[in-house]
């Protein structure tokens, strides 16, 4: 925050007076200085917002580039007989893998919703839907401590 304050102070001088502190003879001058300063600050934040938006687009493009590079690498495996066989097997099972992944996502969302409803009030990690999904993935990879649930009452409606 200190460097941002210094950055803003270096861009334009601060107005001499706040409107409430200006002498009556300088109200118009103080109002004009305040207006110019606020316009400069608005421009800074507009440019910062554009930078954040461009960062989002850059990340999206980087994702698609990485995906295309990975698929291009898989295409290069066709020259190796054993790797080509693995790629052909995955390609042949693609339809089944797609249907399995749709069913898996539906089950994951259902369990995440149930975990959010059951544990969301007692456990911070389960209090949001995204947190519930991340905890389920940890459970899937057996990376979760069962002691986490010790603070949850076993019969909440008694």
C-alpha positions as CSV (number, residue, x, y, z in Angstrom):
1,X,0.0,0.0,0.0
2,X,2.9,2.3,0.7
3,X,4.3,2.0,-2.8
4,X,0.8,2.6,-4.3
5,X,0.4,5.8,-2.3
6,X,3.9,6.9,-3.5
7,X,2.9,6.0,-7.1
8,X,-0.3,8.1,-6.9
9,X,1.6,11.0,-5.3
10,X,4.2,11.0,-8.0
11,X,1.6,11.1,-10.8
12,X,-0.1,14.3,-9.8
13,X,0.3,16.7,-6.9
14,X,-2.3,16.4,-4.2
15,X,-4.8,19.2,-3.9
16,X,-3.8,21.9,-1.5
17,X,-7.0,21.8,0.5
18,X,-9.9,19.5,1.1
19,X,-13.2,21.2,0.2
20,X,-14.2,21.4,3.9
21,X,-10.9,22.9,4.9
22,X,-10.4,25.4,2.1
23,X,-10.8,29.1,3.0
24,X,-14.0,30.6,1.4
25,X,-12.0,32.6,-1.1
26,X,-10.4,29.4,-2.4
27,X,-13.5,27.1,-2.7
28,X,-13.6,27.2,-6.5
29,X,-9.9,26.6,-6.8
30,X,-10.1,23.7,-4.3
31,X,-13.1,22.2,-6.1
32,X,-11.3,22.3,-9.5
33,X,-8.2,20.8,-8.0
34,X,-10.3,18.0,-6.4
35,X,-12.1,17.4,-9.7
36,X,-8.8,17.1,-11.6
37,X,-7.3,14.8,-9.0
38,X,-10.4,12.5,-8.9
39,X,-10.3,12.3,-12.7
40,X,-6.7,11.3,-12.7
41,X,-7.4,8.6,-10.1
42,X,-10.4,7.4,-12.1
43,X,-8.0,7.0,-15.1
44,X,-5.5,5.0,-13.0
45,X,-8.2,2.6,-11.9
46,X,-9.7,2.3,-15.5
47,X,-6.2,1.3,-16.7
48,X,-5.7,-1.1,-13.8
49,X,-9.0,-2.7,-14.7
50,X,-8.0,-3.1,-18.3
51,X,-4.7,-4.7,-17.2
52,X,-6.6,-7.2,-15.0
53,X,-8.9,-8.0,-18.0
54,X,-5.9,-8.5,-20.3
55,X,-4.3,-10.8,-17.7
56,X,-7.4,-13.0,-17.8
57,X,-7.2,-13.2,-21.6
58,X,-3.5,-14.0,-21.4
59,X,-4.2,-16.8,-19.0
60,X,-6.9,-18.2,-21.2
61,X,-4.6,-18.1,-24.3
62,X,-1.8,-19.7,-22.3
63,X,-4.2,-22.5,-21.4
64,X,-5.2,-23.1,-25.0
65,X,-1.6,-23.0,-26.1
66,X,-0.6,-25.6,-23.5
67,X,-3.5,-27.8,-24.6
68,X,-2.6,-27.5,-28.2
69,X,1.1,-28.2,-27.5
70,X,0.1,-31.3,-25.5
71,X,-2.1,-32.6,-28.3
72,X,0.7,-31.9,-30.8
73,X,3.0,-34.0,-28.6
74,X,0.6,-36.9,-28.6
75,X,0.5,-36.7,-32.4
76,X,4.2,-37.1,-32.4
77,X,3.9,-40.4,-30.5
78,X,2.5,-42.1,-33.7
79,X,6.1,-42.8,-34.8
80,X,6.7,-45.0,-31.8
81,X,4.8,-48.4,-32.2
82,X,4.1,-48.9,-28.5
83,X,3.1,-45.3,-27.8
84,X,1.0,-45.3,-30.9
85,X,-0.9,-48.4,-29.6
86,X,-1.6,-46.6,-26.3
87,X,-2.8,-43.5,-28.1
88,X,-5.1,-45.6,-30.4
89,X,-6.5,-47.4,-27.4
90,X,-7.3,-44.1,-25.6
91,X,-8.8,-42.8,-28.9
92,X,-11.0,-45.9,-29.2
93,X,-12.1,-45.6,-25.6
94,X,-12.8,-41.8,-25.9
95,X,-16.5,-42.2,-26.1
96,X,-16.7,-44.4,-23.0
97,X,-14.3,-42.0,-21.1
98,X,-16.5,-39.1,-22.0
99,X,-19.6,-40.7,-20.7
100,X,-17.7,-41.9,-17.6
101,X,-16.4,-38.4,-16.9
102,X,-19.9,-36.9,-17.2
103,X,-21.2,-39.4,-14.7
104,X,-18.2,-38.7,-12.4
105,X,-18.8,-35.0,-12.5
106,X,-22.5,-35.4,-11.6
107,X,-21.6,-37.7,-8.7
108,X,-18.9,-35.3,-7.5
109,X,-21.3,-32.3,-7.6
110,X,-23.9,-34.3,-5.7
111,X,-21.5,-35.3,-3.0
112,X,-20.1,-31.8,-2.8
113,X,-23.6,-30.3,-2.3
114,X,-24.3,-32.9,0.4
115,X,-21.0,-32.2,2.1
116,X,-21.7,-28.5,2.0
117,X,-25.1,-28.9,3.5
118,X,-24.0,-31.4,6.2
119,X,-20.7,-29.9,7.2
120,X,-20.8,-26.3,5.9
121,X,-21.9,-24.8,9.2
122,X,-19.4,-26.7,11.4
123,X,-16.2,-26.9,9.2
124,X,-14.7,-23.9,7.4
125,X,-13.3,-26.1,4.6
126,X,-16.8,-27.3,3.6
127,X,-18.5,-23.9,4.0
128,X,-18.4,-23.1,0.3
129,X,-19.2,-25.2,-2.8
130,X,-15.7,-24.8,-4.2
131,X,-14.2,-25.8,-0.8
132,X,-16.4,-28.9,-0.7
133,X,-15.2,-30.0,-4.2
134,X,-11.6,-29.5,-3.2
135,X,-12.1,-31.5,0.0
136,X,-13.7,-34.3,-2.0
137,X,-10.8,-34.4,-4.4
138,X,-8.5,-34.7,-1.3
139,X,-10.6,-37.5,0.0
140,X,-10.4,-39.2,-3.4
141,X,-6.6,-39.1,-3.2
142,X,-6.6,-40.1,0.5
143,X,-5.0,-36.9,1.5
144,X,-7.4,-35.9,4.2
145,X,-7.2,-36.2,8.0
146,X,-10.3,-38.0,9.4
147,X,-9.8,-36.1,12.7
148,X,-11.1,-33.1,10.8
149,X,-14.6,-34.4,11.3
150,X,-14.2,-35.0,15.1
151,X,-15.8,-31.5,15.8
152,X,-18.9,-32.4,13.9
153,X,-21.7,-33.8,16.1
154,X,-22.8,-37.3,15.1
155,X,-26.5,-36.6,15.8
156,X,-27.1,-32.9,15.0
157,X,-30.9,-33.0,15.5
158,X,-31.0,-34.2,19.1
